Amino acid sequence: MARPRIKDVARHAGVSEKTVSNVINDYVHVSDRTRRVVREAIDHLGYRVNLAGRHLRKGRTGIIALVVPELDVPYFAELARHVIREAEQLSLTVLIHQSGADREHELAALAGFGSDFVDGIILSPLALTADDVTDRAGAPPTVLLGELLEEGADHVAIDNERAAREATEHLIGLGRRTVLAVGGREAPGLGTAEARTRGYLAALAGAGIVHRPEALLPVDDFRMPDGARAVTRALSAGARPDALLCLNDQLALGALRALHEHGLRVPQDVAVVGFDDVEGGRFSVPTLSTVAPDKAAVARVAVQLLHRRIEEAAQSPLTPDSGSAGIQSPQDRVVAHRLVLRESTEGPGAG
C-alpha cells in the first residue's frame, strides 16, 4: 500500500493541500473545525510528516551532535539520555560521538566533522583551547559543557567551585578535620577538577584548616580503579583521613572499595562524598552522598540554546558584508545543583 501523501489527506478532508500544510505546521489562522477535520483525516490515513524533507527545505539536516569524552562514563550516559529526550521535543535527531578527550577528535567535532552533516554541536571538551573555539568561522553553532572553556560559544555548567565548597563544608561540619580530595589538582586551570579543587581549598581555609599538599590525591583518570588506587597509595603512605571529597562518583565508588579492603568503616571512620549522582551510588554499600547536578536541566538548557542558535544562523546567514547581525553574544548559563546526603556521610538509613 502506497504511503499517504498530503494530497490524499486534502482529498479526504475536503480541503486544499495548502490548508493541510498549515495545520501540520500549526499555522494560527486555521479554524478549530478545519483543524479537527484535517487531524482526523491524518489519523485515519496514517499520514506521517516527512521530517527529512521539511529539514532539507529549510537547508538543515535535523541532526545535532553530542560530543563527550567517554560514552561508558555513567554521567555522560545519563546526560545523553536527557539530551536525546529534549531534542525529540524539537524534532531533532542526536548523533552521539566519543572524542576520547583527543584534541584532533574534538577539533573535528567543532568543525562539524568537515561537512554539513550536523546543524549544531553540544560539546564537552577536555583538550581544546580558547583559540580553538573563537577562531571557527563557518563552523556550526556550538554549546559547550563543563568548566574548561567558557568563551567563544554558549556555555552550560553547574557552579563546580561552589558545589565542592558546600560538600567540603558539610564534611567539616560533621567534625571531620582531615579531608582528602581524591582527584584534586592544585595547578591553576579552567577544568572541572581545578574548579572543584578550588572549592575544596576555600572550605578548608574558611574553617581554619591548614592545607597540606599531600591531601590532594592525583589520579590518571576519573574511574573506579583510579579512585581505589589513589586511596590505597595514601593509606599505605600513612595517611589517616576522616573524610574524602571525591571529584566524581566513579572515584568515590573506587575509594569505598579501598577503604573496605583496609578495614575502615564508612562513615564511622571515614566519611565520603562524590560528585554527579550517578545511579551506581544509589545502590552501593553504603549508599553514596554526592553533589547532584540537575542533568535534565543541563540537557534542556543546552538543547534549547543550540536550537536558538540554529534558528538565528538560518535567519541571519554570515556573509563578508553582514557580519554576525542578528546573532546574540554567547551566553553563560549556570544550572542548579544540590548536595544529596546518604549513608556514606550520615550513617545507615540516611537518604
PyMOL commands that set and color helices and strands:
alter all, ss='L'
color gray80, all
select helices_A, chain A and resi 6-13+17-24+32-45+51-57+74-88+103-110+130-134+160-173+192-206+213-215+224-236+249-261+279-282+295-315+343-346
alter helices_A, ss='H'
color red, helices_A
select strands_A, chain A and resi 63-68+93-98+120-123+142-145+154-158+179-182+216-217+243-246+271-275+289-293+332-335+337-340
alter strands_A, ss='S'
color yellow, strands_A
deselect
rebuild
show_as cartoon
